[in-house]
Amino acid sequence: MINKKKVLGIITARSGSKGLKNKNLKKINGFPLIYWPIKAFQKSKYLDDFCLSTDSIKIAKIANKYECKTPFLRPKKISHDNSSSISVLKHCINFFKKKNNVFDYVVLLEPTSPMTTAKDIDDALKILDKKRDIADSIVGVAENLNFHPEFNVNLKSNKLIKVKKKLKHIRRQNLNKLYIFDGSLYISKTNILLKKETFYHKKTLGHIMPKSKSFELDDIVDYICINALMKNKKLK
């Protein structure tokens, strides 16, 4: 609990992946990808319960091996490529609700962001709860450096055409800071999430994550980068 409010953690990990086959079970620093959010939830000070939502018996068994609950197999109708994360979260929240287990906050972690730690979760929860009068959710963000809009161009017959202004070199130090949603963590008041069906709205806070934790695993290049980062003890 945090400030007498119950917290539920949910990990989403369906079978199948077009970008990288069996992505959620790929070994990162010696452990399957799903292990890392499980570990983060296990070490959190504030989580009352957590589980993994999957449509895969194999993924469920491996999650159980690392002492993570899989109290149900996710219905196929919400396990497709185009199934929304919100539909998965609502299914999980309602599963617990039917058992008279109601939570004030819900935390979503996706295995594709394995760098997120218990400290990241707890720090974000503390910020959201402290500002609960003006905020309903908080999401991970990272400073947008490599893909800042000032560096965007169009190509016409391979000729560079600036999107907004004239072509000119701009020093990174002179850029206005912008941030991107990095997928590292999502937290919301449960009732607001069910009502709005999104983490993103006018009462959403941004929790700034360092560059080393803002990588998402979608393809083999991401896999190589994240595996190297996870093996670097200086970043832990």
Backbone hydrogen bonds, N-H to C=O, Kabsch-Sander energy under -0.5 kcal/mol:
donor,donor_aa,acceptor,acceptor_aa,energy
2,I,5,K,-2.1
5,K,2,I,-1.1
8,L,105,Y,-2.6
9,G,49,D,-2.3
10,I,107,V,-3.1
11,I,51,C,-2.2
12,T,109,L,-1.2
13,A,11,I,-0.5
13,A,53,S,-2.5
23,K,20,L,-1.3
25,L,22,N,-1.8
26,K,23,K,-1.5
28,I,31,F,-3.8
31,F,28,I,-1.5
33,L,26,K,-1.4
34,I,24,N,-1.5
35,Y,32,P,-2.0
36,W,32,P,-0.5
36,W,33,L,-1.0
38,I,34,I,-1.4
39,K,35,Y,-2.8
40,A,36,W,-2.1
41,F,37,P,-2.4
42,Q,38,I,-2.5
43,K,39,K,-1.6
44,S,40,A,-0.6
44,S,41,F,-0.8
48,D,7,V,-2.3
49,D,7,V,-1.4
51,C,9,G,-1.8
52,L,69,K,-2.5
53,S,11,I,-3.3
54,T,52,L,-0.6
57,I,55,D,-0.5
60,A,56,S,-2.2
61,K,57,I,-2.4
62,I,58,K,-1.9
63,A,59,I,-2.4
64,N,60,A,-2.4
65,K,61,K,-1.6
66,Y,62,I,-1.0
66,Y,63,A,-0.8
67,E,64,N,-2.0
68,C,63,A,-1.6
69,K,50,F,-0.6
74,R,54,T,-3.5
74,R,72,F,-0.5
78,I,75,P,-1.6
79,S,76,K,-2.0
83,S,80,H,-1.4
88,V,84,S,-1.2
89,L,85,S,-2.4
90,K,86,I,-2.9
91,H,87,S,-1.7
92,C,88,V,-1.9
93,I,89,L,-3.0
94,N,90,K,-2.5
95,F,91,H,-1.6
96,F,92,C,-1.8
97,K,93,I,-2.2
98,K,94,N,-2.2
99,K,96,F,-1.0
100,N,97,K,-2.1
101,N,96,F,-2.3
102,V,100,N,-0.6
104,D,6,K,-1.4
105,Y,6,K,-2.3
106,V,188,S,-2.5
107,V,8,L,-3.0
108,L,186,Y,-3.2
109,L,10,I,-2.3
109,L,107,V,-0.5
113,S,110,E,-2.3
116,T,113,S,-1.3
121,I,117,T,-2.0
122,D,118,A,-3.0
123,D,119,K,-2.8
124,A,120,D,-2.1
125,L,121,I,-2.5
126,K,122,D,-2.2
127,I,123,D,-1.9
128,L,124,A,-2.6
129,D,125,L,-2.8
130,K,126,K,-2.2
131,K,127,I,-1.8
132,R,129,D,-1.2
134,I,131,K,-1.8
135,A,131,K,-1.7
136,D,203,K,-2.9
137,S,203,K,-1.7
138,I,187,I,-2.5
139,V,205,L,-2.3
140,G,185,L,-2.4
141,V,207,H,-2.3
142,A,180,I,-2.2
144,N,178,L,-3.1
145,L,143,E,-1.0
148,H,145,L,-1.1
151,F,148,H,-2.6
152,N,149,P,-1.7
154,N,161,I,-3.6
156,K,159,K,-2.0
159,K,156,K,-1.6
161,I,154,N,-2.6
163,V,152,N,-1.3
174,N,171,R,-1.7
175,L,172,R,-1.6
180,I,142,A,-2.7
182,D,140,G,-1.4
182,D,180,I,-0.5
183,G,140,G,-0.6
186,Y,108,L,-1.5
187,I,138,I,-2.4
188,S,106,V,-2.1
189,K,136,D,-2.5
190,T,104,D,-2.6
193,L,189,K,-2.2
194,L,190,T,-2.2
195,K,191,N,-1.5
196,K,192,I,-3.3
197,E,193,L,-2.2
201,H,199,F,-0.6
204,T,201,H,-1.4
205,L,137,S,-2.8
207,H,139,V,-3.2
208,I,206,G,-0.7
209,M,141,V,-3.3
213,K,210,P,-1.8
214,S,211,K,-1.4
217,L,112,T,-2.4
218,D,216,E,-0.9
223,Y,219,D,-2.2
224,I,220,I,-2.2
225,C,221,V,-2.2
226,I,222,D,-3.0
227,N,223,Y,-2.4
228,A,224,I,-1.8
229,L,225,C,-2.2
230,M,226,I,-2.7
231,K,227,N,-1.1
232,N,228,A,-0.5
232,N,229,L,-1.1
233,K,231,K,-0.9
235,L,232,N,-1.8
236,K,233,K,-1.4
